[in-house]
């Protein structure tokens, strides 16, 4: 991913199984946050921090999208349990995850497995990449993003 370069359009199913494209939000700023797995402590904390600042993101004309490899059904339950007002997209094939370079090798019980890096990307109204946050702290990520959005 290159800063100030337009992000190529992509389409993934949301938590209801409906296809959502990045181009649906042209003219709005977009925060895309990638996270490892629904119903895990860090991911819950990060999602709820975005939820708690939803009005502030809306006031800045910004769409928040969370993407993981979890299924549509898992996203639906996750969204309902935590009353998340933003879009969750399912990428079980890791197509978009790969394009954004967030698929990483992790060690689990001594074995190497593919995982998702907790990274956040901010796009301007033309969907040009303006900021990347790598390996973010789930509890501070939403506030950090909001502070940055106020400067652009």
C-alpha positions in Angstrom: 0.0 0.0 0.0 1.3 3.4 -1.0 0.4 6.6 0.7 -1.6 9.1 -1.4 -2.4 6.4 -3.9 -6.1 5.5 -4.6 -7.1 2.2 -3.2 -8.4 -0.3 -5.7 -12.2 -1.0 -5.3 -13.1 -4.3 -3.6 -16.4 -6.1 -2.7 -17.0 -8.3 0.2 -20.2 -9.6 2.0 -21.3 -7.7 5.1 -22.7 -9.3 8.3 -26.1 -9.8 6.5 -24.5 -11.5 3.5 -25.1 -8.4 1.3 -22.2 -7.4 -1.0 -20.6 -4.1 -0.1 -18.1 -2.3 -2.2 -15.6 0.3 -1.2 -16.9 2.5 -4.1 -20.3 2.6 -2.3 -18.7 5.2 -0.1 -16.9 7.5 -2.6 -17.1 11.1 -1.3 -16.7 10.0 2.3 -13.6 9.3 4.4 -13.2 5.6 5.2 -11.5 3.9 8.1 -10.8 0.3 7.4 -9.6 -1.6 10.4 -8.4 -5.2 10.1 -8.7 -7.5 13.1 -7.8 -11.1 13.9 -11.1 -12.7 15.1 -14.6 -12.0 16.4 -15.3 -12.7 20.1 -11.7 -12.3 21.2 -10.8 -9.8 24.0 -8.7 -7.4 21.9 -11.1 -7.5 19.0 -14.1 -6.9 21.3 -12.2 -4.0 22.9 -11.3 -2.4 19.5 -14.8 -2.8 18.1 -16.5 -1.3 21.2 -14.1 1.7 21.1 -15.2 2.4 17.5 -18.8 1.9 18.6 -18.5 4.4 21.4 -17.1 7.0 19.1 -19.6 6.4 16.3 -21.3 9.9 16.5 -17.9 11.6 16.4 -16.9 9.6 13.3 -20.3 10.4 11.7 -19.7 14.1 12.4 -16.5 13.9 10.4 -18.4 12.3 7.5 -16.4 9.1 8.0 -17.4 5.5 7.4 -15.9 2.8 9.7 -15.5 -0.7 8.2 -14.1 -3.7 10.1 -12.7 -6.6 8.1 -11.6 -10.1 9.3 -11.6 -13.6 7.9 -14.6 -14.6 10.1 -17.8 -15.8 8.4 -20.9 -13.7 7.7 -22.7 -15.6 10.5 -20.0 -14.9 13.0 -20.0 -11.2 12.1 -23.8 -11.0 12.5 -23.6 -12.4 16.0 -20.6 -10.2 16.9 -22.3 -7.1 15.6 -25.5 -8.0 17.5 -23.8 -8.9 20.8 -21.9 -5.6 21.0 -24.5 -3.4 19.2 -22.0 -2.3 16.6 -23.3 0.5 14.3 -20.7 0.1 11.6 -20.1 -2.4 8.8 -18.3 -5.7 9.3 -17.0 -7.4 6.1 -16.2 -11.1 5.8 -13.1 -12.1 3.9 -12.7 -15.9 4.6 -10.5 -16.3 1.5 -8.3 -13.5 2.7 -8.4 -11.8 -0.7 -8.6 -8.2 0.6 -6.5 -9.0 3.7 -3.7 -10.1 1.3 -4.1 -6.9 -0.9 -3.7 -4.8 2.2 -0.7 -6.8 3.4 -2.2 -7.7 6.8 -1.8 -11.5 6.5 1.1 -12.4 8.7 2.8 -15.6 9.9 2.3 -16.2 13.6 3.5 -18.9 16.0 0.8 -21.0 17.7 1.8 -23.9 19.9 5.2 -24.0 18.1 3.6 -24.1 14.6 3.6 -21.4 12.0 0.1 -20.3 11.1 -1.4 -17.5 9.0 -3.0 -14.7 11.1 -4.2 -11.2 10.6 -2.2 -8.2 11.8 -4.3 -5.5 13.7 -3.8 -2.7 11.2 -5.9 0.3 10.3 -6.0 2.3 7.1 -7.5 5.8 6.6 -8.7 6.9 3.2 -9.8 10.4 2.2 -12.9 11.2 0.2 -11.3 10.2 -3.1 -10.3 6.9 -1.4 -6.6 7.7 -1.5 -4.6 6.2 1.3 -3.6 8.9 3.8 -2.5 7.0 6.9 -1.6 3.5 8.0 -1.5 2.4 11.6 0.3 -1.0 12.1 -0.1 -3.4 15.0 -2.4 -1.0 16.8 -3.4 -1.1 20.5 -7.0 -2.1 20.4 -8.1 0.2 23.3 -6.5 3.3 21.8 -7.0 2.8 18.1 -10.3 4.5 17.6 -9.3 7.6 19.6 -6.0 7.8 17.7 -7.9 7.6 14.4 -10.4 10.2 15.4 -7.6 12.7 16.4 -6.0 12.2 13.0 -9.2 12.6 11.1 -9.7 16.0 12.7 -6.5 17.2 11.1 -7.5 16.4 7.5 
